[in-house]
Amino acid sequence: MRDQPPNFESYPLLESLLRAKGLTLKGAWRYRDVTEIFDCSVRSLQERIRKGQLRKRNLPGRSKFLAIDLEEFLQNSVTTNRLKDHE
């Protein structure tokens, strides 16, 4: 077991978004960090937390989100367009 390299999790959606914005992956994120990633307000994040769409954690300091939380949010953010047939 010791000969194997550590198995770091990857966050493909988050990493792609960060790369496009010129940002780097961090261990923990604050509200302001996340608003910069998603181009939204703190209030918008709070609303998504209230609706259960985004998980907030009770971490030491001001950080409230982990990379896995943001990755899960991105994975669950897929919507489908429903075209209604007009008769």
DRENNUZA-813203 format. One record per residue (C-alpha): y, x, z; residue in one letter; residue number from 1. Coordinates in Angstrom, 2 decimals. Example, Ala and Ser with C-alpha at 12.3 -4.5 7.8 and 13.67 -1.06 7.14 Angstrom:
2
{drense {-4.50 12.30 7.80} 'A' 1}
{drense {-1.06 13.67 7.14} 'S' 2}
//
This chain:
87
{drense {0.00 0.00 0.00} 'M' 1}
{drense {2.45 2.80 0.76} 'R' 2}
{drense {2.17 4.19 -2.78} 'D' 3}
{drense {3.54 1.02 -4.33} 'Q' 4}
{drense {7.27 0.69 -4.92} 'P' 5}
{drense {8.99 -2.05 -2.94} 'P' 6}
{drense {8.83 -5.46 -4.61} 'N' 7}
{drense {12.45 -6.55 -4.89} 'F' 8}
{drense {13.04 -10.12 -5.89} 'E' 9}
{drense {14.98 -10.69 -9.05} 'S' 10}
{drense {17.46 -13.46 -9.65} 'Y' 11}
{drense {17.63 -13.83 -13.45} 'P' 12}
{drense {20.16 -16.66 -13.62} 'L' 13}
{drense {22.44 -15.24 -10.95} 'L' 14}
{drense {22.21 -11.70 -12.31} 'E' 15}
{drense {23.02 -12.91 -15.83} 'S' 16}
{drense {26.06 -14.84 -14.59} 'L' 17}
{drense {27.27 -11.89 -12.51} 'L' 18}
{drense {26.84 -9.50 -15.44} 'R' 19}
{drense {28.87 -11.82 -17.70} 'A' 20}
{drense {31.68 -11.87 -15.12} 'K' 21}
{drense {31.54 -8.12 -14.42} 'G' 22}
{drense {30.37 -8.65 -10.83} 'L' 23}
{drense {27.50 -7.02 -8.94} 'T' 24}
{drense {24.65 -8.48 -6.92} 'L' 25}
{drense {25.22 -8.43 -3.16} 'K' 26}
{drense {23.03 -9.22 -0.19} 'G' 27}
{drense {25.24 -11.93 1.30} 'A' 28}
{drense {28.12 -13.94 -0.10} 'W' 29}
{drense {31.22 -15.55 1.39} 'R' 30}
{drense {32.79 -18.80 0.20} 'Y' 31}
{drense {35.49 -16.92 -1.74} 'R' 32}
{drense {32.87 -14.75 -3.46} 'D' 33}
{drense {30.98 -17.83 -4.62} 'V' 34}
{drense {34.15 -19.59 -5.80} 'T' 35}
{drense {34.81 -16.56 -8.00} 'E' 36}
{drense {31.29 -16.68 -9.44} 'I' 37}
{drense {31.37 -20.40 -10.22} 'F' 38}
{drense {35.12 -20.76 -10.95} 'D' 39}
{drense {35.46 -23.57 -8.44} 'C' 40}
{drense {37.23 -24.36 -5.17} 'S' 41}
{drense {35.94 -23.97 -1.63} 'V' 42}
{drense {36.16 -27.75 -1.33} 'R' 43}
{drense {33.86 -28.12 -4.33} 'S' 44}
{drense {31.29 -25.84 -2.68} 'L' 45}
{drense {31.53 -27.81 0.55} 'Q' 46}
{drense {30.88 -31.02 -1.36} 'E' 47}
{drense {27.77 -29.57 -3.00} 'R' 48}
{drense {26.55 -28.40 0.41} 'I' 49}
{drense {27.14 -31.88 1.81} 'R' 50}
{drense {25.14 -33.41 -1.07} 'K' 51}
{drense {22.29 -30.95 -0.46} 'G' 52}
{drense {22.73 -29.20 -3.82} 'Q' 53}
{drense {23.58 -25.82 -2.29} 'L' 54}
{drense {22.18 -24.29 0.89} 'R' 55}
{drense {24.53 -22.74 3.46} 'K' 56}
{drense {23.27 -20.39 6.17} 'R' 57}
{drense {24.50 -19.46 9.62} 'N' 58}
{drense {24.80 -15.71 9.00} 'L' 59}
{drense {26.77 -13.24 11.12} 'P' 60}
{drense {30.37 -12.78 10.01} 'G' 61}
{drense {31.85 -14.82 7.21} 'R' 62}
{drense {28.89 -14.69 4.84} 'S' 63}
{drense {27.18 -18.04 4.35} 'K' 64}
{drense {24.98 -17.60 1.27} 'F' 65}
{drense {22.15 -15.32 0.18} 'L' 66}
{drense {21.31 -14.46 -3.42} 'A' 67}
{drense {18.23 -16.72 -3.26} 'I' 68}
{drense {20.47 -19.68 -2.32} 'D' 69}
{drense {22.67 -19.14 -5.37} 'L' 70}
{drense {19.66 -18.60 -7.64} 'E' 71}
{drense {18.05 -21.84 -6.44} 'E' 72}
{drense {21.33 -23.67 -6.99} 'F' 73}
{drense {21.48 -22.38 -10.56} 'L' 74}
{drense {17.84 -23.27 -11.22} 'Q' 75}
{drense {18.39 -26.81 -9.97} 'N' 76}
{drense {21.64 -27.28 -11.89} 'S' 77}
{drense {19.94 -28.05 -15.20} 'V' 78}
{drense {20.89 -31.43 -16.59} 'T' 79}
{drense {19.56 -33.28 -19.56} 'T' 80}
{drense {21.64 -35.25 -21.98} 'N' 81}
{drense {20.44 -38.77 -22.29} 'R' 82}
{drense {21.44 -40.26 -25.56} 'L' 83}
{drense {21.37 -44.01 -25.58} 'K' 84}
{drense {20.27 -45.70 -28.74} 'D' 85}
{drense {23.00 -47.86 -30.07} 'H' 86}
{drense {21.60 -50.91 -31.66} 'E' 87}
//
